[in-house]
Amino acid sequence: MWQDPFVEEIHQYREAHAKKFNYDMLAIYADIKAKEKQSEQEGWRLVSRCPTKLEDQPETT
């Protein structure tokens, strides 16, 4: 089965990151939030991934 090298790289990064925190989800979450805060302080704007429904737009199915 063909594997995308970019997806493989992401999986390797995520595995290394999780291992760094002994697979503790709370520690991983805290690290991600700290990095987000640092990025905001450096001037980066974080965009929400949750889209909002526009009332003017018809729903598509």
N, C-alpha and C positions, 0 to 999 in steps of 0.2 A: 504494500500500500504506500502511495506517495505521501510524503510529509513535507509541509511547507517549512522552509528553513527559518522564516521569520517567526512563525508560531512556535517552533522548537526553541528558538532563542528566548522568547517570552516565557515559555514553560521553565526553562533552565533558570532564568532570572527569578521567577516566582519561587521556585524550589529553594534556591540559595537564600532568598530573603526570608522565607519561612524557617529554614534551618537555622539561620542566624538568631532567631528568636525562639528556638526550640519548639517550633510549631504552636506557640501560644498565641491564639487568635487575638486576645486583648492587647498583647504586646505589639503584635503586627499592626493592629488598628491604631494604637497610640503612635507608633512610628510614622505611619502614613499621615495621620492628622498633624503631627509635628512638622513633617515635610511640607504639607499644604500651608501651614501657618508661616513657615519660613519663606516659602515662595511668595505668599501675599505680601510679606514685609519687604521682599526684594522688588516688589512692583508688578509681579505677575498677577493677572486677573484669572481667577478660576471660574469656569462656566459650569452651571448646574447641568447634570445629565438628564434631569427630569423635565420633559417638555410640558408646557402648559397648554391646555386646550383653548383655542381661540373661539370666542362665541360667534364671530362673524362667519367662520368657515363651516361648510356643511361636513358632516361626518362621512368618512369613507370606510367601507367595509372590505 
